[in-house]
Amino acid sequence: MSQELPKAYDPSVIEQRWAEYWVKEHLFDVPTPETTHDAQKKFTILLPPPNVTGRLHMGHMLNQAEMDILTRWNRMRGETSLWVPGTDHAGIATQMMVERQLKEEGKTRQELGRSAFVEKVWAWRELYGGAILDQMKRLGASVDWAREYFTMDEKLSPAVKEAFVRLWEQGLIYRGAYIVNWDPVAQTAVSDLEVEHEERLGKLYHIRYPLADGTGSIVIATTRPETMLGDVAVAVNPTDERYLALQGKLVRLPLSGVNGQPDREIPILADDWAKPEFGTGAVKVTPAHDPNDFAIGQRHNLPSPSILDETAHVLLAGSPYHGLDRYAARERIVADLEAQGLLVAVKEHTNAIGLSQRTGVVIEPRLSQQWFIKIQPLADKAIEAVDKGYIKFTPDQYRKTYDEWMKNIHDWCISRQLWWGHRIPAWHCKACTAITVSRDTPTHCATCNSADITQETDVLDTWFSSGLLPFTVFGWPNPNPDTGMPDLTPDLAAFYPTQLLVTGFDILFFWVARMIMLGTHFMLDVPMPDGSKRELKDAVPFREVYIHGLVRDANREKMSKTKGNVINPIDIIERFGTDAVRFTLASMASPGTDIAFSEARTEGYRAFANKIWNAARFLFMNVDRAREAGYNMTMRESGTVPSLPDDTPLETRWIFSRLSAVSVEVDRALADYRFDEAANAIYQFFWGEFCDWYLELAKLRLDFTEGAQKNPTTALTLASLVGVFESALRLLSPFMPFLTEEIWHALYEGKPPAKSIALTRYPQANDFPADPVAESAMKTLQDLIVTVRGLRKELGVPEKESTPITIHAGNRVIALADANADVLSRMARVAAVEFASESLTGSNARSTADFDVAVIYERQIDVAAERERLTKDLAKYEKGLASADKQLNNETFMSKAPAHIVDGLRKQHAETRTLHDKTRAALDSLPSV
């Protein structure tokens, strides 16, 4: 007795059970191969580490569904398939979460102190940090959980420190005072990539600065009057004739006097940055609070006084503005300027405002001491690696985007003013101010030997540690005991470079570009498995990058909380099941396109899963009947099917041939990341061909009344049914892993040849006998059945009533119809088949390129309606003929078009001509009204 399936398919019952089974059994853990030869056929992929603070969103689900489909597919194709999971410590995001929690308790991190606060974050991470990984397990992600990493765990922290120290020793890391993007809420520097720009309507203020000698004034234009307290100069363009006489003079800076002192005097200087067409053509220079002003200050050797603190409040003891928030200071300064008659004009002005991605606050350009990587040497190798094709981008358009960004790259500010993160391994000496960078905690200054040293308080940018992941997760640096240089580990030898990175465009520069830069820099020093020097092509972190699109709502709008259109994937999963959601995403995913997620589509694929479930129940019922009748129904193991006997029914030869063709189609589509084409091919095969056609046709062959000896067709048909169904389950498995796992185990009565369908062989074209003749014949038979069904409906034939039909066709179709009279009877309610020697016309007849068919059924003909239908068909055929004639008579087209295109066009023209002539004859035969 086969394992019984419940009547109703309920994904909530089976999904949790199999998700737990896969993890418990360590089904997807990949041991390190004993030799690199063992891993030659490999597929290695790294999960873009979600933030430890995260919750699953639709972007995550798309990303993980695609990675899981590819990993399962490659694993079933015999590749050593390793998918490495992990999470990122997410410096700013995690620190903000814990600080928010402290605030609710009436505390601050400063009150706790650094050590206690970091302990608090670790405790928070232990409590909440695994949420997104638990959700991944629920989605059935076939990752190697034994290799799970966290970017601050004890395996990776030493590697991050080693990378920093090596870059320092190579002269590629430096520390200096530069303008950075400052987040006043998080109170840390953020990178250019972490700033979102938004056009906002603001104001342009024209302010009069009096000349120090009392001979006049100059009017400057600025969008930020509050920073004038830090002005050190006024700049004009050297070619601006309005200000030639003022260059070199001094002005009094309004409102700058502190503690009763007079206003400061600052120079008017010439600099190309000042644009005559902007505002008044004269601009104030505030080096500590604007990147362009900082560059002017560097060119003219100007001081850089800072007048805002880390929270963007005025820091100017003795000033009436001291302690004011930057915007409050702006209002008061503008009012004071107006009171003194120095505010000349206020005009509307559209400005691009930078906003912090993390906190949403307006970024404050701020001069501060930061750590930087000299990025150009790393960028040059990363550019070369892509230019030479060592890394491929799909879609290819992103290669150009990557190339343009990399060629205009700036030094990377890698320091963050946080407490949560990889603390920079540098110590400052109070005695001589030298910096000691060390792998181990030093006790004395390396320059003057003073013991009065303190560690740098800054931590590293989150993307620094995650940029090292492709090699640190496999054991880098593994220093050689003789040379101290990084050496191979067994994992590095087996799994580096990885084959693929699947990610979204939003982290192309955050993460992808930085992994390429760091990989091509550090891994060049690691030898190849054979001991030879590693070249650039083998230093890359991955061979290919696939960039997927966004998941949008059903109206193609970007999801956002403000729009209220955010879809929670867990909610959708609970309603429709994980498999249906995965299949929906796959069926809409192709390179370069966004996904308009539709619940209606998901409901449709839930119905698809139900269809397969019911097909399995039908199959199991007939397997049980066969066993009761004495048939031997021992399931064979997954793999190829035996060659089919010569007397195998047409539909069985057809379904195996289709299975062979679909296997090719799916393989080709997945190799090109056409998830939509692969999913749709499987859907059409499983539902359209197997369920709607083969199952129905197979019912004709199943007869258990006479026993196995008297009915070999029954045995062959049932074996074929089971074989095709089992193969189709394996074909579908990467897309719907839960459903297929449940049915597959039931098919083997709980004693399958492997622990999971995911560990079996993926169907390949050569596993099944291809039969193009059977496919062609079956297509004609299907066309005949569908045409008869359509005619019956138009004629109003009662559904259960059988009717005779007449066919006019060539010998091939006549023989086909004659041999499959039982099929026509069951599938089209055909009572009898007659053959005509002449073309068939009339309202009860239809024509195709292969046959004419008429349903014999008496009814009143609506001549006008029939004439209208035939006239429309005739116009369609005439249009098709005109289009084909135009191409066939085009000498340029005919000389350049491939032969198969020309042959296809001629064949189509001939078929259309036949249909045109038949339709014309039918129209002419209609009685006049």
C-alpha positions, 0 to 999 in steps of 0.5 A, spaced: 500 500 500 503 506 498 503 512 503 497 515 503 496 523 502 491 527 505 485 529 501 487 536 501 493 539 500 495 544 506 502 547 506 502 549 513 502 542 515 508 539 511 513 545 510 515 546 517 516 539 518 521 538 512 524 545 514 526 542 520 528 535 517 533 538 512 536 542 518 536 536 523 539 531 518 544 536 515 542 535 508 546 541 505 552 541 509 558 540 505 565 537 508 571 540 505 573 535 499 580 531 501 583 534 494 581 540 490 580 535 485 574 533 488 571 540 488 572 541 480 565 540 479 563 545 484 558 551 485 559 555 491 555 561 493 555 566 498 549 569 502 549 577 502 549 577 509 542 580 512 543 585 518 543 582 524 537 587 526 533 585 520 526 582 518 525 578 512 522 583 506 520 581 499 527 583 496 530 578 501 525 573 499 526 574 491 534 574 493 534 567 497 529 564 492 533 565 486 539 563 490 536 557 493 533 555 486 540 555 483 543 551 488 538 546 488 539 545 481 546 545 481 546 540 487 542 535 483 546 536 477 552 533 480 555 539 482 559 540 489 554 545 491 555 550 497 551 555 499 554 559 505 549 563 510 551 568 515 549 575 518 552 582 518 553 586 525 550 592 521 554 597 526 550 603 525 543 599 525 544 595 531 547 600 535 541 604 534 536 599 536 540 598 542 540 605 544 533 606 542 532 600 547 536 603 553 532 610 552 526 606 553 529 604 560 531 612 561 539 610 560 544 612 555 550 608 552 555 614 555 552 612 562 553 605 561 560 606 558 563 602 552 565 595 555 558 595 558 554 597 552 558 592 547 556 587 552 549 589 552 549 589 544 552 582 544 546 580 549 541 583 544 544 580 538 543 573 542 536 574 543 534 577 537 539 576 532 537 570 529 530 572 527 532 572 519 536 566 519 530 562 522 526 565 517 531 563 512 530 556 515 522 556 514 523 558 507 527 552 506 534 555 504 538 549 502 545 552 506 550 549 509 548 551 516 555 548 519 558 554 516 554 559 518 558 566 520 557 572 523 561 578 521 564 579 528 565 572 530 571 569 533 573 566 526 572 573 522 575 578 527 582 576 527 582 576 519 579 583 519 584 585 524 589 582 519 587 585 513 587 592 516 594 591 519 596 589 512 593 595 508 597 599 513 603 596 513 603 597 505 602 604 506 594 604 503 591 606 510 592 613 512 589 618 518 587 625 516 582 631 517 577 631 512 570 633 510 566 627 511 558 626 511 556 626 518 550 623 521 548 628 527 543 623 530 548 616 529 553 621 531 558 618 526 561 619 519 557 615 513 559 614 506 557 617 500 553 611 498 549 611 505 547 618 503 540 619 499 539 625 495 533 629 495 531 635 491 528 640 496 525 648 495 530 652 500 532 659 500 538 663 497 541 668 502 544 674 500 548 677 505 552 684 505 560 683 508 563 690 509 570 691 507 574 692 513 577 699 510 570 702 510 570 703 503 564 699 501 562 692 501 561 685 498 554 681 497 555 674 498 550 668 496 549 662 501 544 657 502 547 656 509 547 662 513 549 659 520 555 656 518 558 663 516 560 663 523 566 659 521 568 663 515 575 664 513 575 668 506 570 670 501 571 667 494 570 670 487 572 668 480 579 671 478 575 673 471 569 676 474 570 683 472 565 686 478 570 684 483 577 685 480 578 691 485 576 687 491 581 681 490 586 681 496 582 686 500 579 684 507 572 684 510 569 684 517 565 678 518 558 679 521 556 676 527 563 673 529 565 677 535 565 673 541 566 676 548 565 683 546 571 682 541 570 686 534 568 681 528 573 677 525 577 680 518 577 675 513 580 676 506 577 676 499 581 671 494 580 669 487 578 661 486 575 658 480 570 654 484 566 661 485 561 661 479 560 668 476 553 666 474 551 663 481 548 668 486 552 674 486 558 671 484 561 671 491 561 666 496 563 665 503 569 660 504 567 655 510 572 649 510 570 645 516 563 645 513 563 644 506 567 639 502 568 644 496 570 650 501 575 645 504 578 644 497 579 652 497 582 652 504 587 647 502 589 650 495 590 657 499 592 654 506 587 657 510 585 655 517 579 650 518 575 652 524 569 648 526 563 651 529 558 645 530 559 639 534 557 632 533 550 633 534 550 639 529 549 644 535 553 651 535 560 650 539 562 657 540 563 659 547 562 666 548 557 667 542 550 668 543 549 662 538 552 657 542 548 651 544 543 652 538 541 647 533 543 648 526 536 650 524 535 654 530 541 658 529 540 659 522 533 663 524 536 667 529 542 669 525 538 671 519 534 675 524 540 679 527 543 680 520 536 683 518 536 687 524 543 690 522 541 691 515 546 686 512 540 681 509 540 684 502 535 679 499 532 672 500 530 668 494 527 661 493 532 656 491 532 648 489 537 644 493 539 637 493 539 635 500 543 629 503 539 624 507 542 619 512 539 612 509 539 610 517 536 615 520 533 620 515 536 626 518 539 631 514 547 630 513 552 635 516 558 636 512 563 636 518 571 636 518 574 630 522 579 626 523 578 619 520 581 613 517 582 612 509 584 607 504 588 609 498 583 606 494 586 607 487 591 601 487 585 596 489 580 599 484 585 599 478 586 591 479 578 591 480 577 594 474 582 590 470 579 584 473 572 586 470 575 589 463 578 582 462 572 578 463 574 574 469 568 577 472 561 577 468 555 581 470 548 579 468 545 583 466 551 586 462 549 593 463 551 593 470 558 592 468 558 599 465 555 602 471 561 598 475 566 601 470 564 608 471 563 608 478 570 605 479 574 610 475 571 616 479 572 613 485 574 616 491 578 614 497 574 610 502 573 613 509 573 606 513 572 609 520 565 610 524 564 613 530 561 608 534 562 603 539 559 597 536 563 594 530 571 592 529 575 596 533 580 599 529 587 596 531 591 602 532 594 606 539 595 613 540 601 615 544 600 621 548 607 622 549 609 623 542 602 623 538 605 617 534 600 611 532 602 604 533 598 599 529 598 592 531 595 585 530 596 584 538 595 589 543 601 593 545 604 595 551 608 601 549 609 606 543 612 603 537 616 610 536 618 612 543 616 606 547 612 610 552 607 606 556 602 612 555 598 609 549 590 608 548 586 605 543 583 608 537 575 609 539 573 608 532 570 602 529 571 600 522 565 601 517 561 595 516 562 594 509 570 593 510 569 586 514 563 584 509 568 586 503 572 580 506 567 575 506 569 571 500 575 569 503 575 570 510 569 565 511 574 559 508 579 561 513 584 566 510 589 569 512 592 562 515 599 565 516 604 560 513 609 559 519 615 560 515 614 566 512 608 569 515 604 570 509 597 568 508 597 561 506 591 556 503 586 552 507 583 546 505 577 550 504 580 556 500 583 551 495 576 547 494 571 553 494 575 560 492 573 563 488 566 562 488 562 561 482 556 566 483 554 572 487 546 574 487 544 581 489 540 587 488 543 593 485 543 597 491 549 594 494 553 594 487 558 599 490 557 598 498 559 590 497 560 588 490 565 593 488 569 592 495 569 585 495 572 585 488 577 590 490 579 587 497 579 580 493 583 581 488 588 585 493 589 580 498 588 573 494 594 575 490 598 573 495 595 566 496 598 561 492 594 556 488 593 549 490 599 547 486 603 552 489 604 556 483 603 564 484 596 566 483 594 570 477 588 576 477 583 571 474 583 566 480 584 572 485 577 574 484 572 573 489 566 570 484 566 569 477 559 572 476 554 577 479 547 576 477 543 583 479 536 582 480 530 587 480 526 590 485 519 587 487 514 592 486 507 592 488 501 589 483 501 596 480 509 596 479 509 602 484 516 601 489 514 598 496 514 603 501 512 604 508 509 611 507 505 609 501 502 603 505 504 598 500 509 594 503 508 586 502 510 582 508 512 575 505 511 571 512 503 574 511 503 571 504 507 565 506 502 563 511 496 564 506 498 561 500 504 557 502 512 558 501 512 554 495 507 558 491 510 564 493 517 562 491 514 560 484 510 566 483 517 570 484 521 565 479 515 566 474 516 573 474 524 574 475 528 575 469 534 579 468 533 586 468 526 586 470 522 588 476 517 584 479 510 586 480 508 582 485 501 579 484 497 575 490 492 573 484 498 570 481 500 567 487 493 564 488 494 561 481 500 557 483 497 555 490 492 552 485 498 549 481 500 546 487 494 543 489 493 540 482 500 536 483 497 534 489 491 531 486 495 528 480 499 524 486 493 522 489 490 519 483 497 516 481 497 512 488 490 510 487 492 506 481 498 504 484 494 500 489 489 498 484 495 495 480 498 491 486 491 488 488 491 486 481 497 482 481 502 487 478 509 488 480 510 496 482 516 496 485 519 503 484 526 504 481 531 509 483 531 516 480 535 516 473 534 514 466 528 510 463 528 504 459 527 504 452 520 504 450 517 498 446 515 499 439 508 498 441 508 503 446 502 508 445 503 515 442 501 519 448 507 515 452 512 516 447 510 523 446 510 525 454 517 522 455 519 526 449 516 532 452 520 531 458 526 530 454 525 537 451 523 541 457 529 538 461 533 542 456 529 548 456 529 548 463 537 547 464 538 553 458 533 558 462 536 557 469 543 557 466 541 564 463 538 566 469 531 566 466 527 564 472 521 566 469 522 561 462 524 555 467 518 556 471 513 557 466 516 551 462 515 546 468 508 549 469 506 548 462 509 541 462 506 539 469 499 542 468 498 543 461 501 536 458 502 531 464 495 533 468 491 535 462 493 531 457 497 525 459 493 523 465 487 523 461 489 519 456 493 514 460 486 512 463 484 509 457 490 504 458 489 502 465 485 496 466 486 491 472 480 486 470 484 481 466 491 481 470 498 483 468 499 477 463 493 479 459 494 486 459 501 489 458 499 496 456 496 497 463 503 495 466 507 499 461 502 505 462 502 505 469 510 504 470 510 510 465 505 514 469 509 513 475 516 514 472 514 521 468 511 523 475 517 522 479 521 525 474 517 531 473 517 532 481 525 532 480 524 537 475 520 542 479 523 540 486 528 547 486 522 551 485 517 548 490 522 544 494 516 542 500 511 539 496 515 535 491 519 532 498 512 530 501 510 527 494 516 524 493 517 520 499 510 518 499 511 515 492 517 511 495 512 509 501 517 512 506 523 508 503 526 513 498 533 511 494 536 518 498 534 522 504 531 527 500 529 529 493 534 534 493 539 529 493 537 526 487 539 527 479 536 533 476 532 530 469 537 531 463 535 530 456 538 524 455 534 520 460 528 520 456 527 517 449 526 523 444 521 522 439 520 528 434 515 524 430 511 522 436 511 530 438 508 532 431 503 527 431 501 528 438 500 536 436 496 534 430 491 530 435 491 535 440 489 540 435 484 536 432 481 534 439 481 542 441 478 544 434 472 539 435 471 541 442 470 548 440 466 546 434 461 542 439 461 548 444 459 553 438 454 548 436 451 547 443 452 540 443 450 538 450 457 536 454 455 529 455 452 527 448 457 524 443 457 526 436 460 523 429 465 527 426 468 528 418 475 529 417 478 531 410 486 530 411 492 527 408 493 520 409 498 521 415 492 525 419 487 520 417 491 514 419 492 518 426 485 519 427 483 512 425 489 509 430 486 514 436 479 513 435 478 511 442 482 517 444 477 522 440 472 518 443 474 520 450 477 526 449 472 530 444 466 526 445 466 523 438 461 517 436 464 516 430 469 518 425 468 519 417 473 521 412 471 525 406 475 526 400 473 533 399 474 540 403 469 541 408 465 547 409 459 550 413 458 553 420 459 546 423 466 545 420 473 548 421 480 548 417 487 548 419 493 547 415 493 539 417 485 538 416 478 540 415 473 537 421 466 537 421 461 536 427 455 532 425 450 535 429 443 539 427 442 546 429 439 552 425 445 556 422 446 563 424 448 565 417 450 572 418 454 570 424 458 565 420 459 570 415 462 575 420 466 570 423 469 567 416 470 575 413 474 576 420 478 570 419 479 572 411 482 579 413 486 576 418 489 571 413 490 576 407 494 581 412 498 575 414 500 573 406 501 581 405 506 581 411 510 574 408 510 577 401 513 583 403 519 579 406 519 574 401 520 579 396 525 583 399 532 581 396 536 584 402 532 580 407 532 574 403 540 575 402 541 576 410 536 572 413 538 565 416 536 559 412 531 556 417 528 563 418 527 563 410 524 556 410 520 557 416 517 564 413 515 560 406 512 554 410 508 559 414 506 563 408 504 556 405 499 554 411 496 561 411 495 560 403 491 554 405 487 557 410 485 563 406 483 559 400 479 554 405 476 560 408 474 563 401 471 557 399 467 556 406 464 564 405 462 563 398 458 557 400 454 560 405 447 561 402 445 569 401 441 572 406 
